[in-house]
Every structure is written in structure tokens, then in C-alpha cells.
Amino acid sequence: MLPALQPSLGGTETLAVDYRLHPHYRVQSPLDEVIGKIEAGLDAFVTEKYAEEIEAILNGWSTALRPSPRDFQAIAKVLAPFIEASRLRPAEEQCLRSEANLRIWRGRFSNHSTLGREALLQEMGSFMGEISGLITAEFKLVSITVRVESPLVLHTRLRYDLVGSGSGYYRE
């Protein structure tokens, strides 16, 4: 930008005024160094990296189950043979509301891990029952702990939300 000319008080002289911006950048923030450690696993919280990897696998499960609720190949290929899992059906159920077209149940699940890989896959097949299509298939990592052993053992808790439709009912 060119400087503008302004008349002086006496009327005969002009002064040049510079209207260009001259930014003054602040000193580098102490947080700028921390921002470089945002990527999971680069700090003392190593489980964040494992959590990101597990979340990616769980998203793959959701994507695979929505079009085909009985196709467990995406799940089976990542499950270790020595996995310990709890049952998918609640140990006890309490009816909260029962009307002609709406029934609501609260389930209480067992804390004991009893299922291995093959038993878990069979349980999933049984759990899907007469569901012909899934509208919602979400798996979320609730907690993760690392047991320092050889090989490395991760203890995780997953939450799942499955909503499907089938013959004889609208949603389950």
C-alpha cells in the first residue's frame, strides 16, 4: 500500500503517512511444545494408542454388522483364541413398562467372564435371534487397563448398542 499524502497545518507542506500493517507476533507459547505430543502414545498415557486402535476395530465391527447381522467374520478375525468375555444376555431382567405395543426391560449382567472365542461367537449368533436387519450397531470402549505381562494383555470393557427389526416386532 502506498503512503497517503496529508496537508500540513501551514497548507504548503505535505507529510507521508504509512497505512501498512506491521504485525508483532507474540513470543512462542509454552503450550506450543505440548501440542506436539497430542498424538496418542507419545506421552506417559500409552493406553490412549491402544484405545484408538481398538476403537478403529470396533467401528469396523459396526460397519460389517449393519448390512448383515449374522456375519461375524470381521469380529472373528480379530478375537484372540484365549479371549474372556461375559454373556450378552442379562443374568436377570426386570420389566419396567409393558403396554400393548411397548415393552421396556432393564437387564443386569454378570461380572464373570466365562466365554472363550468360539463360545462368544455362538452366543452372538443366538443373541441376534430373529433379527433380520440392524438399524444401529455401536460398540464403544468404556475402559482399558494394561497388564504388563509377556505377551501384553489388555483388559477392556465394551458397551454395545444394537437395534434391529425382525418378523413379529418393529424394533428390539
Stockholm file with secondary structure:
# STOCKHOLM 1.0

chainA/1-172         MLPALQPSLGGTETLAVDYRLHPHYRVQSPLDEVIGKIEAGLDAFVTEKYAEEIEAILNGWSTALRPSPRDFQAIAKVLAPFIEASRLRPAEEQCLRSEANLRIWRGRFSNHSTLGREALLQEMGSFMGEISGLITAEFKLVSITVRVESPLVLHTRLRYDLVGSGSGYYRE
#=GR chainA/1-172 SS CCCEEEECTTSSCEEEECCCCCCCCCCCCTHHHHHTTCSTTSSSCTHHHHHHHHHHHHHHHHHHHTTCTTCCHHHHTTSCTTCCBCCSSCSEEEEEEECSSCEEEEEECCCCCCBCHHHHHHHHHHHHTTEEEEEEEEEEEEEEEEECCSSCEEEEEEEEEEEEEETTBSCC
#=GC SS_cons         CCCEEEECTTSSCEEEECCCCCCCCCCCCTHHHHHTTCSTTSSSCTHHHHHHHHHHHHHHHHHHHTTCTTCCHHHHTTSCTTCCBCCSSCSEEEEEEECSSCEEEEEECCCCCCBCHHHHHHHHHHHHTTEEEEEEEEEEEEEEEEECCSSCEEEEEEEEEEEEEETTBSCC
//
